[in-house]
Amino acid sequence: MYEIVDRRDLAPGIHLLEVKAPLIAKKAKAGQFIMLMINEKGERIPLTMADWNPSKGTVTVIALEAGKTTMQLGTLKKGDQLRSFVGPLGIETHTHNLGTVVCVGGGIGIALMFPTVRAMKQAGNKVMSIMGAKSKNLLIMEKEIKEFSDEIYPCTDDGSYGHHGFVSDVLKKLLDDKSKKVDVVYAVGPIIMMKVISDLTKPYGVNTIVSLNPIMVDGTGMCGSCRVQVDGKTKFGCVDGPDFDGHKVDFAMLTSRNKRYLEEEKIAVEKFKKATGAN
Amino acid sequence: MADGQLPPKKERAKKKYPMPEQDPKERIHNFREVPMGQDADTIRKESERCLQCKRSEKRKICVEGCPVGIDIPAFIAKIREGDFDAGIKVIKQYNSLPAVCGRVCPYENQCEGYCIVGKMKDFQPVGIGRMERFLADYERAKGLEKPVLVKPNGKKVAVVGAGPAGLTVASELAKKGYQVKVYEALHAPGGVLIYGIPEFRLPETIVRAEINYIESLGVEFMMDVVVGRSISMQELTKENDAIFIGTGAGLPNWMNIPGENLSGVMSANEFLTRTNLMRSYDFPNSDTPNRVGKRVATIGGGNVAMDCARTALRLGAKESYVVYRRSDAELPARKEEIHHAHEEGVIFKILTAPVKYVSDDKGYVKKMECCQMKLGELDKSGRRKPIVCEGQNFEMDIDQVLVAIGQSPNPILARATPELMFTRWGTVVIDEWQRTSMKGVFAAGDIVTGDATVILAMGGGKTAAQAIDDYLTKNESWPPQEKFKQLLAQGGGTH
């Protein structure tokens, strides 16, 4: 069992959990994820690590309410135990000798890109961070990301903070700005955002890495639920990823495959709401 | 009957005493075990069919067919005497998972395949598998006896992977006084026994009981640990006197044909893991969902394919097909599984191979194009090679595909451990004592052989346990790297 040592909400529907997992905290690298299971009847879900503390032996994950399990995570309290918490899984994000890197995070992706921003900076790259959310209250972890970024560009869809508009608008400006000389773009967030970013950078010939979030069961290469098509070849998100070349990912297939269990998800959410009296 | 006295030949039953089974019509609506087990009287009668052959140079007997070398005539003799406690003790000297093996072993190719009775005209071999099962169930019903623990010898062994090979090594070494820790990536021990083999063939409670027994020997289980990720082989080497790798073959194989990544096309592993380990059959009481089509095609003809096709029926499929590129005679599954699948209404499309999956407008598979095959000359596997009949392609309307064409070793450990020598199939290179190119590191099971059977993994595990004990007690030197390079050049030890 894995104890939740801290638990708070970063924004409505966005839950932070700090979990005691000393082995993982010692080994964690930017871009990697864990699989967790709340209880014996729970499902195994992948969550990208948002931070870790080897001396405290803890790992921080951030969950956006999307289905039953992520909603249930929001009801857990400090001191509660998780049935399973395994990792670090996936291949770490490549950070060495890249030059100028633009990290783009959308929604909860902002939190997920924090370790990458930090690792990119610590590896000696110049880091520009673009972070986008619907509204100011959903724009999380700005302070943390700022600390490891040379430049930071917050954006909101409703214009309540920073640039009024999409992360892609800001990225386009940076790409067009000859003085910036962007070498690599790293994007994590909703599939549609990663696709838009990849489409945008392609004509510029800028290497673009996306962190994919396919549906997983075991997370260790056993089931192939997380199959993604990259450059026409089948890859497993869990053991070959989660990072892939954005210019070669078949986003349409990823979108379609991620909808496989939408009906079941609805049933599970309804049942959970009924049981907890939530609305 | 007096001890040791055999029944006269004319009185010996030609056939095995029938095993009661759940009615096919009923059982396709539940996950309860198909064979229901036999009573003590029937088992004693079955035991009297045995000739009590002695091993000799001249003829091979049942024991030779057993990968873990159980003294079969000895335990059958105990059944005849009605001393079931002594019978199970005989088995447990050789095998720590008898209730598992008594259910899933391919006896027809092993012990029962060697049985002299079965060689006689019109005779079936002695029902060795069901006798093993009976004894194991008898013992479990009574409550497993607490083993007498041996004095710890102060040596530590890490076992990587809690499947059949790892469990065997762990129990063998614990019985010798080693301090054994088993590291498992999933949240429950058992490996394929728990994620792969369905409840109707191997109930989870039985696997759990066998693992409890191994725990009672003093073996410690560390769940949720991925060796190569959560902890490295180098760290394990520092903390232990020896390491055993039994990570199995968990990576599903694909045919790499168009449409294979459509929704509704999934690996046997995914389908079975969702159902068994994650209990999706109980959704939404269990959180993991599973989708089951109305017309389900399982590709492949092995035990895993039978498990998929039969599971699909139980989960509500109206039509469940096994699509296999060779003929009935070559089906690699156990005869019993094929028989059960037929009884349950699984439709066998033999000499058929999919070439393409076609999607509906939502990215879901809706039909598959297949080619007709015929059998040609014998190939390297000793089976007749399937050949495509050109121009005879046809379509099948299906809404789910389960790909059960085998598994390969998982790449995580290989990628994280460059010191360990692997073949191009991803299997670990070993010598005749299951030793690897890393000093103090042994391996067995599917990670060495490629995907095979539970009992073969256990056999390899037994050899490895013996080799680990020899290594740690006899101070033997480790073979030089040259030897492993040679083995690799020759194919990797077992390939």
HADDOCK unambig.tbl for C-alpha pairs under 7 A between the chains (distance, minus, plus):
assign (segid A and resid 23 and name CA) (segid B and resid 230 and name CA) 5.80 0.50 0.50
assign (segid A and resid 23 and name CA) (segid B and resid 231 and name CA) 7.00 0.50 0.50
assign (segid A and resid 24 and name CA) (segid B and resid 230 and name CA) 5.57 0.50 0.50
assign (segid A and resid 27 and name CA) (segid B and resid 230 and name CA) 6.42 0.50 0.50
assign (segid A and resid 41 and name CA) (segid B and resid 286 and name CA) 4.70 0.50 0.50
assign (segid A and resid 41 and name CA) (segid B and resid 287 and name CA) 6.12 0.50 0.50
assign (segid A and resid 42 and name CA) (segid B and resid 286 and name CA) 6.23 0.50 0.50
assign (segid A and resid 42 and name CA) (segid B and resid 287 and name CA) 5.08 0.50 0.50
assign (segid A and resid 42 and name CA) (segid B and resid 288 and name CA) 6.92 0.50 0.50
assign (segid A and resid 43 and name CA) (segid B and resid 278 and name CA) 6.87 0.50 0.50
assign (segid A and resid 43 and name CA) (segid B and resid 287 and name CA) 5.10 0.50 0.50
assign (segid A and resid 43 and name CA) (segid B and resid 288 and name CA) 4.82 0.50 0.50
assign (segid A and resid 84 and name CA) (segid B and resid 187 and name CA) 6.09 0.50 0.50
assign (segid A and resid 84 and name CA) (segid B and resid 224 and name CA) 6.57 0.50 0.50
assign (segid A and resid 85 and name CA) (segid B and resid 224 and name CA) 6.49 0.50 0.50
assign (segid A and resid 86 and name CA) (segid B and resid 224 and name CA) 4.91 0.50 0.50
assign (segid A and resid 86 and name CA) (segid B and resid 225 and name CA) 6.35 0.50 0.50
assign (segid A and resid 87 and name CA) (segid B and resid 226 and name CA) 6.83 0.50 0.50
assign (segid A and resid 87 and name CA) (segid B and resid 229 and name CA) 6.70 0.50 0.50
assign (segid A and resid 87 and name CA) (segid B and resid 230 and name CA) 5.77 0.50 0.50
assign (segid A and resid 88 and name CA) (segid B and resid 229 and name CA) 5.99 0.50 0.50
assign (segid A and resid 88 and name CA) (segid B and resid 230 and name CA) 6.02 0.50 0.50
assign (segid A and resid 89 and name CA) (segid B and resid 229 and name CA) 6.72 0.50 0.50
assign (segid A and resid 221 and name CA) (segid B and resid 251 and name CA) 5.81 0.50 0.50
assign (segid A and resid 221 and name CA) (segid B and resid 410 and name CA) 6.57 0.50 0.50
assign (segid A and resid 222 and name CA) (segid B and resid 250 and name CA) 4.99 0.50 0.50
assign (segid A and resid 222 and name CA) (segid B and resid 251 and name CA) 4.87 0.50 0.50
assign (segid A and resid 222 and name CA) (segid B and resid 252 and name CA) 6.54 0.50 0.50
assign (segid A and resid 222 and name CA) (segid B and resid 269 and name CA) 6.69 0.50 0.50
assign (segid A and resid 223 and name CA) (segid B and resid 252 and name CA) 6.71 0.50 0.50
assign (segid A and resid 223 and name CA) (segid B and resid 267 and name CA) 6.32 0.50 0.50
assign (segid A and resid 223 and name CA) (segid B and resid 269 and name CA) 5.09 0.50 0.50
assign (segid A and resid 223 and name CA) (segid B and resid 270 and name CA) 4.26 0.50 0.50
assign (segid A and resid 224 and name CA) (segid B and resid 267 and name CA) 6.54 0.50 0.50
assign (segid A and resid 224 and name CA) (segid B and resid 270 and name CA) 6.66 0.50 0.50
assign (segid A and resid 225 and name CA) (segid B and resid 270 and name CA) 6.52 0.50 0.50
assign (segid A and resid 227 and name CA) (segid B and resid 261 and name CA) 6.91 0.50 0.50
assign (segid A and resid 256 and name CA) (segid B and resid 363 and name CA) 6.16 0.50 0.50
assign (segid A and resid 257 and name CA) (segid B and resid 263 and name CA) 5.68 0.50 0.50
assign (segid A and resid 260 and name CA) (segid B and resid 263 and name CA) 6.47 0.50 0.50
assign (segid A and resid 264 and name CA) (segid B and resid 289 and name CA) 6.27 0.50 0.50
assign (segid A and resid 268 and name CA) (segid B and resid 284 and name CA) 5.82 0.50 0.50
